[in-house]
């Protein structure tokens, strides 16, 4: 069920503390941690503690939680002293989503070309 922890979800296990991660911020509703395969000098993932498959599902089900995730992206960028950053939500396997728990990538610390990919 949407919002409920999933036994087979890597990020739900990070939220539960059963899989370690380098946590950089945590609130009542979100967790931010360093990506294990960074694509930029700063690469932090921000997830809601509640399980939603992707950004679209989260936005439809819980706009307030969506706003919490976005606020935390800015808080991470501020703490990392990023003048600019990219926030990416991959939705679907064709877009590169590999973990089916919504997560935003905060990328910064180097030039980020456009278009990506």
C-alpha positions in Angstrom: 0.0 0.0 0.0 1.3 3.5 -0.8 2.9 5.2 2.1 3.6 2.0 4.0 7.1 0.6 4.3 7.9 -2.2 1.8 9.9 -5.2 3.0 11.8 -5.4 -0.3 12.7 -1.7 -0.7 16.3 -0.6 -0.2 15.3 2.9 0.8 12.6 1.7 3.3 15.4 -0.3 4.9 17.6 2.8 5.1 14.7 4.7 6.8 14.3 1.8 9.2 18.1 1.8 9.9 18.6 -1.8 8.9 20.9 -0.8 6.0 23.6 1.8 6.7 23.8 5.1 4.8 25.8 8.3 5.2 22.9 10.5 6.5 23.4 14.2 6.0 20.0 15.4 7.2 16.9 13.9 8.7 13.5 15.4 9.6 10.3 13.9 10.8 9.3 13.1 7.2 12.5 12.9 5.2 16.0 11.4 5.1 18.9 12.8 3.0 22.0 10.6 2.4 25.0 10.5 0.2 24.7 8.5 -3.1 27.0 5.4 -3.1 27.8 6.1 -6.8 28.2 9.9 -6.9 27.8 11.6 -10.3 29.1 15.0 -9.0 31.2 16.2 -6.0 27.9 16.6 -4.2 25.4 13.9 -4.8 22.8 13.5 -2.1 19.5 11.6 -2.3 16.5 12.9 -0.5 13.6 10.5 0.2 10.4 10.7 2.1 10.2 8.3 5.0 6.9 7.1 3.6 7.1 4.8 0.6 5.8 6.0 -2.7 7.0 4.5 -6.0 7.9 7.7 -7.8 7.6 11.5 -7.8 4.2 11.5 -9.6 2.7 9.1 -7.1 4.0 11.1 -4.2 2.7 14.4 -5.6 -0.7 13.0 -6.2 -1.0 11.3 -2.8 0.7 13.8 -0.5 1.4 17.3 -1.7 2.6 18.4 1.7 5.2 15.6 1.8 6.3 16.5 -1.7 6.9 20.0 -0.4 9.0 18.6 2.5 11.2 16.8 0.0 11.7 19.9 -2.0 12.5 22.0 1.1 15.1 19.5 2.1 16.7 19.7 -1.3 17.3 23.4 -0.7 18.5 22.7 2.9 21.0 20.2 1.6 22.3 22.6 -1.0 22.6 25.3 1.6 24.6 23.0 4.0 26.8 21.8 1.1 27.4 25.5 0.2 26.2 25.0 -3.4 25.7 28.2 -5.4 23.6 26.2 -7.9 22.5 22.6 -8.1 20.4 20.3 -10.1 17.5 18.4 -8.5 16.5 15.2 -10.5 13.6 12.8 -10.0 13.9 9.8 -12.3 10.4 8.3 -12.9 10.3 4.9 -14.6 13.0 2.6 -15.8 13.3 4.4 -19.1 14.4 7.5 -17.2 16.9 5.6 -15.1 14.9 4.9 -12.0 16.4 1.8 -10.4 15.0 2.0 -6.8 11.2 2.1 -6.7 11.0 4.5 -3.8 10.8 8.2 -4.8 14.0 10.0 -4.4 15.4 13.3 -5.5 19.1 13.6 -6.5 20.8 16.8 -5.4 23.8 17.2 -7.7 26.3 20.0 -7.5 29.9 21.1 -7.1 30.7 21.0 -10.8 29.3 22.3 -14.0 26.2 20.4 -15.2 25.8 20.5 -18.9 22.4 20.7 -20.7 20.8 18.7 -22.0 21.6 15.9 -19.5 22.1 12.3 -20.6 
